[in-house]
Amino acid sequence: MSENVGEKIKQLGLTNKLFEGFFGLEQEEHRVTADGRISRYPYPTKFGSRKNHPYLQSDFTDSMLELITEPTKGGREAVKNLKMLQQIVNAQLHDDERIWPLSMPPKLEEDDEEFIHQDFHRDWYQDYRDYLEQKYGAKYEIIAGSHVNFSVNDTLLYQLYQADNGENFESVADLRNHMYFKLSQYFVLYRWFFTYLYGASPITENPLEHLPADLEFPVRSLRNSSLGYANRENETITYDSLTEQTAQLKQFVADGTFYSTQEFYGPVRLKGMTHDDDIDEMLEEGVTYLEFRSFDLDPFSRSGVSDDTLDMLELLMGYCLVSGVPTDIKEQLRHAADKNEEVALQNPLEQPEWLVEEANQLLDNLAAFVEEYDAPKKYSFAIEIARKRVRNPALTISGQLLARIEDDSLEAFGLKIANDRYQKLHALELPLEVISKEYSVVAQELIKAAILLGIRVKLFNGIKLTHGSHHEWFENHPRLEFPNGARDYLLKMFPEIKE
């Protein structure tokens, strides 16, 4: 089916479903002080327990937040959800706290490193955290980024399975596994393209071990190179085939090379609805989404990830879904790894001839795909932004950062962005500004309180609140009063929640 997926989609009248994927974001952000030091304040108590909170978590250290958005149709809605969480977080910061806007953390003094070593209060992850610190080092583990979760429209995949009539796939799970792994292979093939456009870690404020003596900064994306947030060279998992990748993961976990499958730091991971380590169960039930791990924080986007970035990702996924897997995929994957390494470690203004040629060819192919499948205009807009950046590398994110480097540091720039964002978010008058056009102030207060309490919130033509098996529904403009606040109202409605 791989060779005629596009024609089959047209025959089924499902071309619009190519552009109705679902997105979720997992964004890592450091709490810092107004002068750029790692924050020493404890993890905010109002964020609730991290054992089961669906949206507000911490990562390698308690000062390193992880904001997780509810899966939603379209990248732009996911960005809106992220902005909503960021406004909630900003309101809980101390007066002298800020959110660091860059992937590479601020400069660490010796006492900061000691604090990071101790600043962890999730007992259930302590052993894994200690293992990572010993194996990779804290300076690598606190490199931040945006993890983008993406799933193809479920109706599209199911209809393709039905149309297959068992010719190529024994079950819908087989089709899911095939399609999602194909998409993961294509992302690896074009990772260099994303690193060029969206790489944003040109320098490091802290000396890292194992950096070559001849490495010249600034680069395009240290984080996206083999010297950044990556597994050891002799512990690389390949994308040659689904069978080989899962066998490698199982072997690495079984022989102790990896603590668990979570230690796989590849650019994209297959994800299912089951526990991460149960690969067989995931494959039996079918892969349900992809986790893209290669996006640096974008300091020029208020949320840290832009609409056009996610539009480009979804566009590429649609294009790759209807494309066949190259017969020489293994060889192409090897070349792709070398290309990404070259692009990641180049000066941000460098452009090898092959990059310009191949980037323009890819953009031409994407433009033809947009026209053939009558894609929404936002994808043409994303293509045009990419074309401008290919024509002029100074317009790429790392190219723009180049002009902000002072004395081999981005500290002044990072602090300016952090302080500006804090002030702008602090000045917002409505509880959740980004959804104020669709939801009343009362609804915003309800949603905000629910998120802080760890109640799942789904926004559609209304509001659905879920905690375990308990569900409640509200209109966009509910006629409610909160004499003791929305939090108290919800605690009475959900008595199973214990403060």
C-alpha positions in Angstrom: 0.0 0.0 0.0 2.9 2.4 0.6 3.2 3.1 -3.1 -0.4 4.1 -3.6 -1.5 5.5 -0.2 -2.1 8.9 -1.8 -4.4 7.6 -4.5 -6.2 5.5 -2.0 -6.8 8.5 0.2 -8.2 10.4 -2.7 -10.5 7.5 -3.7 -11.8 7.4 -0.1 -12.4 11.2 -0.1 -10.1 11.6 2.9 -7.6 14.2 1.7 -8.7 16.7 4.4 -7.8 14.1 7.1 -4.2 14.4 6.1 -4.2 17.8 7.7 -6.2 16.9 10.8 -3.5 15.3 13.0 -3.3 15.7 16.7 -0.6 17.4 18.7 0.6 17.4 22.2 3.6 19.3 23.6 6.0 18.5 26.4 8.1 21.6 27.1 11.0 21.7 29.4 11.7 25.1 31.0 14.1 26.3 33.7 13.0 28.5 36.6 15.7 31.0 37.1 16.2 34.2 39.2 15.9 37.6 37.7 19.7 37.8 37.5 20.0 34.5 35.6 20.9 31.9 38.4 19.1 28.6 38.7 16.1 29.2 41.1 16.5 27.9 44.6 12.8 28.2 45.4 11.1 24.8 46.0 8.7 23.3 43.4 5.4 25.3 43.7 3.1 23.5 46.1 0.0 24.8 44.1 1.1 22.6 41.2 0.0 19.6 43.2 1.5 16.1 43.3 3.9 15.2 40.4 3.0 11.5 40.8 0.0 11.9 38.6 -0.4 15.5 37.5 -1.3 15.5 33.7 0.0 18.9 32.9 2.5 20.3 35.4 5.7 18.3 36.1 9.4 18.7 36.7 12.3 17.0 35.0 15.9 16.3 36.0 15.8 18.9 38.8 12.8 20.5 40.6 13.7 23.9 39.0 13.4 22.4 35.5 9.7 22.4 34.7 7.9 20.2 32.2 4.6 21.5 30.9 2.5 19.0 29.1 -0.5 19.9 27.0 -3.6 18.0 26.3 -3.6 16.3 22.9 -5.6 18.5 20.5 -6.3 18.7 16.8 -3.7 20.9 15.1 -0.4 22.4 16.1 -1.8 25.8 16.6 -4.3 24.6 19.2 -1.5 22.8 21.0 0.5 26.1 21.1 -2.6 27.8 22.6 -2.8 25.2 25.3 0.9 25.6 26.1 0.5 29.4 26.4 -2.4 28.7 28.8 -0.1 26.6 31.0 2.6 29.2 30.8 0.3 32.0 32.1 -0.7 29.7 35.0 2.9 28.9 35.8 4.0 32.6 35.5 1.3 33.6 38.1 2.9 31.1 40.6 6.5 32.4 40.2 8.1 34.4 43.0 8.7 38.1 42.2 12.3 37.5 41.4 11.8 34.3 39.4 11.7 34.0 35.6 11.5 31.3 32.9 14.7 30.8 31.0 13.9 31.0 27.2 16.8 29.0 25.8 17.5 25.3 25.5 21.1 25.6 26.9 20.8 26.5 30.6 22.3 29.6 32.1 25.8 29.7 33.5 26.2 27.5 36.6 28.5 28.3 39.5 30.0 25.6 41.6 27.3 25.9 44.2 24.6 25.8 41.5 25.9 22.4 40.4 25.8 21.1 44.0 22.2 22.5 44.3 21.1 20.7 41.1 22.6 17.5 42.4 20.4 17.8 45.5 17.3 19.6 44.1 15.2 16.5 43.4 12.1 15.4 45.4 10.5 12.7 43.3 11.4 9.5 45.2 9.8 7.3 42.6 12.3 8.5 40.0 15.4 8.9 42.3 17.2 5.7 41.1 16.8 6.5 37.4 17.8 10.1 38.0 20.9 9.1 39.9 21.8 6.7 37.1 21.4 9.4 34.4 23.5 11.9 36.4 26.3 9.3 36.8 26.3 8.2 33.2 25.7 11.4 31.3 26.3 14.2 33.8 23.9 16.8 35.1 25.0 19.5 32.6 23.7 17.3 29.7 20.5 16.3 31.5 19.4 19.8 32.1 19.5 20.8 28.4 15.9 21.7 27.7 13.7 21.4 24.6 10.3 21.0 23.2 9.1 17.4 22.7 6.3 17.4 20.1 3.8 14.5 20.1 2.0 13.9 16.9 -0.6 11.4 15.7 -2.1 10.9 12.3 -5.9 11.4 12.1 -7.3 8.1 13.4 -10.2 8.0 10.9 -7.7 8.2 8.1 -5.7 5.2 9.4 -8.7 3.1 10.1 -10.2 3.7 6.7 -6.9 2.8 5.0 -6.9 -0.4 7.0 -10.5 -1.2 5.9 -9.6 -0.5 2.3 -6.6 -2.8 2.5 -8.9 -5.8 3.0 -6.1 -7.7 4.7 -3.9 -7.6 1.6 -0.9 -6.0 3.4 -1.9 -5.8 7.1 -3.4 -8.4 9.3 -4.7 -5.8 11.8 -5.1 -2.1 12.2 -2.3 -2.3 14.7 0.0 -3.7 11.9 -0.9 -0.7 9.7 -0.3 1.7 12.5 3.1 0.3 13.2 4.1 0.4 9.6 2.8 3.9 9.0 4.3 5.4 12.1 7.6 3.8 11.7 7.8 5.0 8.1 7.1 8.5 9.3 9.9 8.2 11.9 12.3 7.1 9.2 11.4 10.1 7.0 11.8 12.5 9.9 15.3 11.1 10.5 16.0 11.5 6.7 15.0 15.2 6.9 16.3 16.0 10.4 19.0 18.2 8.9 16.3 20.3 7.4 14.6 20.9 10.8 18.0 21.5 12.4 18.8 24.1 9.8 15.5 26.0 10.1 14.8 25.6 13.9 18.1 24.9 15.6 18.6 27.3 18.4 21.5 26.2 20.6 24.6 28.0 19.1 26.7 28.1 22.3 26.8 26.7 25.8 27.2 28.8 28.9 28.8 25.9 30.7 31.8 23.8 29.7 30.7 20.3 28.7 32.8 17.2 28.9 33.8 15.4 25.8 33.7 18.4 23.5 36.4 18.3 20.8 39.2 20.8 21.4 38.9 22.0 17.8 35.1 22.6 18.0 34.4 26.2 17.0 31.5 28.1 18.4 29.0 29.4 17.6 27.3 26.4 15.9 23.8 25.9 14.7 22.5 23.5 17.3 24.8 21.9 19.8 21.8 20.1 21.3 20.9 18.4 18.0 24.5 17.2 17.4 26.1 14.0 18.7 27.7 16.2 21.3 24.4 17.4 22.7 21.4 15.6 24.1 22.2 12.2 22.6 23.1 8.6 23.5 26.7 7.5 23.5 28.1 6.8 20.0 28.4 3.0 20.7 24.8 2.9 22.1 23.0 4.3 19.0 19.6 2.8 18.1 19.0 2.7 14.4 15.9 3.3 12.2 16.7 0.7 9.6 13.5 -1.3 10.3 10.9 -1.6 13.0 12.0 -5.2 13.7 15.7 -4.2 14.1 14.9 -1.1 16.3 12.7 -2.9 18.7 15.2 -5.8 19.0 18.0 -3.3 19.7 15.9 -1.6 22.4 15.0 -4.9 24.1 18.6 -6.0 24.0 19.9 -2.7 25.5 17.4 -2.9 28.3 18.0 -6.6 28.9 21.8 -6.3 29.1 21.8 -3.1 31.2 23.1 -0.8 28.5 19.9 1.2 29.0 18.1 1.7 32.3 14.9 1.5 30.4 13.5 2.4 26.9 13.2 6.0 28.2 16.9 6.3 27.9 16.6 6.1 24.1 17.4 9.7 23.1 16.8 9.4 19.4 15.2 12.2 17.4 11.8 10.5 17.3 10.3 7.7 19.4 7.3 5.4 18.8 4.8 5.7 21.5 1.7 3.7 22.5 -1.0 3.8 25.2 0.9 1.3 27.3 3.9 1.5 29.6 7.0 2.7 27.7 9.0 -0.4 28.5 6.4 -2.9 27.2 7.5 -2.8 23.6 5.6 -6.0 22.7 2.3 -4.7 24.1 2.8 -1.4 22.2 3.3 -3.3 18.9 0.4 -5.7 19.6 -2.0 -2.8 20.3 -0.4 -0.5 17.7 1.7 2.6 17.8 -0.6 5.6 18.6 1.7 8.6 18.2 5.3 9.8 17.6 7.4 11.8 20.0 9.7 14.2 18.2 12.6 15.2 20.5 14.7 17.4 18.2 13.2 20.9 18.7 15.3 23.4 20.6 13.4 26.1 22.5 12.6 29.0 20.1 13.4 32.2 22.1 11.7 34.3 19.4 8.3 32.6 19.9 6.5 33.6 23.1 5.6 30.0 23.8 9.0 28.5 22.9 7.6 26.8 19.8 6.0 28.6 16.8 2.9 27.8 14.8 4.8 27.7 11.6 7.2 25.1 13.0 4.4 22.7 13.9 2.7 23.4 10.5 5.9 22.5 8.7 6.1 19.2 10.8 2.5 18.3 10.0 3.0 19.1 6.3 6.1 16.9 6.1 4.2 14.1 7.9 1.4 14.3 5.4 3.8 14.3 2.4 5.7 11.4 3.8 2.6 9.4 4.6 1.7 9.3 0.9 5.3 8.6 -0.2 6.9 5.2 -0.5 9.9 4.1 1.6 13.1 4.4 -0.5 14.6 1.1 -1.5 18.0 2.1 -0.2 16.6 3.4 3.1 19.4 2.1 5.2 22.1 3.9 3.1 20.0 7.1 3.1 19.6 7.0 6.9 23.4 6.8 7.3 23.9 9.8 5.0 21.1 11.6 6.8 22.9 11.2 10.2 26.1 12.7 8.7 24.1 15.5 7.1 22.5 16.4 10.4 25.8 16.4 12.2 27.3 18.7 9.6 24.4 21.1 9.7 24.2 21.1 13.5 27.9 21.9 14.1 28.2 24.5 11.3 28.4 28.2 11.9 24.8 29.4 11.7 25.6 31.4 8.6 27.2 28.6 6.7 25.3 26.9 3.9 26.8 23.9 2.0 25.7 23.7 -1.6 24.0 20.4 -1.1 21.8 21.9 1.7 20.5 24.7 -0.5 19.8 22.3 -3.4 18.1 19.6 -1.3 16.1 22.1 0.9 14.7 23.8 -2.2 13.9 20.5 -3.8 12.1 19.4 -0.7 10.2 22.7 -0.5 9.2 22.4 -4.1 7.9 18.9 -3.4 5.9 20.1 -0.4 4.5 23.0 -2.4 3.3 20.5 -5.1 1.8 18.3 -2.4 -0.1 21.3 -0.9 -1.5 22.0 -4.4 -2.3 18.4 -5.2 -4.1 17.7 -1.9 -5.7 21.2 -1.6 -4.0 21.8 1.8 -5.0 24.8 4.0 -3.1 28.0 3.3 -1.2 27.9 6.6 1.0 25.3 5.1 1.9 27.5 2.2 2.8 30.2 4.7 5.1 27.7 6.5 6.8 26.9 3.2 7.3 30.6 2.4 9.0 31.2 5.8 11.3 28.2 5.2 12.2 29.4 1.7 13.2 32.8 3.0 15.4 31.1 5.6 17.0 28.9 3.0 17.8 32.0 0.9 19.2 33.8 3.9 20.6 31.8 6.8 20.6 35.0 9.0 16.8 34.5 9.2 17.0 31.1 10.7 16.6 31.0 14.5 20.3 30.3 15.1 21.2 33.0 12.6 19.1 35.5 14.5 20.7 34.4 17.7 24.2 35.0 16.3 23.6 38.8 16.5 22.6 38.5 20.1 25.8 36.8 21.4 27.9 39.1 23.6 31.3 38.0 24.9 30.6 34.4 23.9 27.4 34.4 25.9 23.6 34.7 25.4 23.0 35.5 29.0 22.0 39.1 28.5 19.7 38.2 25.7 18.1 35.3 27.6 17.5 37.5 30.6 15.9 40.3 28.5 13.5 37.8 27.0 12.8 36.2 30.3 12.1 39.5 32.0 10.0 40.8 29.1 7.9 37.6 29.1 7.4 37.7 32.8 6.2 41.3 32.7 3.9 40.8 29.7 2.3 37.7 31.3 2.1 39.4 34.7 0.2 42.3 33.1 -2.5 40.2 31.6 -5.8 41.1 33.1 -7.8 37.9 32.3 -7.2 34.6 34.0 -6.4 32.8 30.7 -5.9 35.4 28.1 -5.2 33.1 25.1 -8.8 31.5 25.3 -10.6 34.7 26.4 -12.4 35.0 23.0 -14.1 31.6 23.4 -14.5 31.3 27.1 -16.0 33.7 29.7 -14.0 34.9 32.7 -15.9 32.5 34.9 -15.0 29.6 32.6 -11.4 30.7 32.5 -11.3 30.7 36.3 -12.8 27.2 36.3 -10.3 25.9 33.8 -7.3 27.5 35.6 -8.4 26.0 38.9 -8.9 22.6 37.4 -5.5 22.6 35.8 -3.8 23.5 39.1 -5.7 20.7 40.8 -4.6 18.1 38.2 -8.1 17.7 36.7 -7.9 16.9 33.0 -9.4 19.6 30.9 -10.7 19.1 27.3 -11.9 22.2 25.5 -14.2 21.7 22.5 -17.7 23.1 22.2 -17.7 23.3 25.9 -15.5 22.2 28.8 -15.1 18.6 30.0 -13.4 18.0 33.3 -12.2 14.5 34.2 -10.6 13.0 37.3 -10.3 9.3 37.1 -13.8 8.0 36.1 -15.5 11.2 37.3 -16.6 13.6 34.5 -18.2 17.0 34.5 -19.3 19.2 31.6 -19.8 22.9 31.4 -20.7 25.5 28.7 -18.2 28.0 27.4 -20.1 30.7 29.3 -21.4 28.9 32.4 -23.7 30.7 34.8 -21.7 29.9 37.9 -20.6 31.8 41.0 -17.6 31.1 43.2 -18.1 32.7 46.5 -15.0 30.9 47.9 -13.2 30.7 44.6 -13.1 28.2 41.7 -10.7 25.9 43.5 -13.1 25.5 46.5 -16.0 24.9 44.0 -14.1 22.1 42.3 -12.9 20.5 45.5 -16.5 20.1 46.5 -17.5 18.8 43.1 -14.5 16.3 43.1 -14.4 15.2 46.7 -12.0 12.4 45.7 -9.3 15.0 45.3 -7.2 15.3 48.5 -5.2 18.5 48.9 
